[in-house]
Amino acid sequence: MSDWRFAQKDVSEELALLHHFSIKKNQNGGEICFIITVKEFVAPPRGQFARFFAQADKHVNQRTAPFLPTGWGNSLLDALSDCARTIREFPYEGEEVAAAKDSPGP
């Protein structure tokens, strides 16, 4: 067990170690870069059973029902994989894709 965990004095503080990852989504001939932050909590937050929570930096599915990809898990791999699966499954329809479609062609 790492000593950073001993810095938490009360469970309500929700002390967490942050892990950062990037993933490129290939879509419609372009690439969209997502940054995923995984929080490794000392103890699961109130109401949760898992210690790892992953969240992307961009919404997906913006034109239908936009949402931010997330994932919970009992390991870093579980949370990260769940978040990445959601990024792969739903289209990114943000400004980066719209700008690429609106640019004049040759």
Secondary structure as GFF3:
##gff-version 3
##sequence-region A 1 106
A	DSSP	three_ten_helix	3	7	.	.	.	ID=ss1
A	DSSP	three_ten_helix	11	13	.	.	.	ID=ss2
A	DSSP	beta_strand	16	27	.	.	.	ID=ss3
A	DSSP	beta_strand	30	41	.	.	.	ID=ss4
A	DSSP	beta_strand	52	56	.	.	.	ID=ss5
A	DSSP	beta_strand	70	73	.	.	.	ID=ss6
A	DSSP	alpha_helix	76	89	.	.	.	ID=ss7
A	DSSP	alpha_helix	95	102	.	.	.	ID=ss8
###
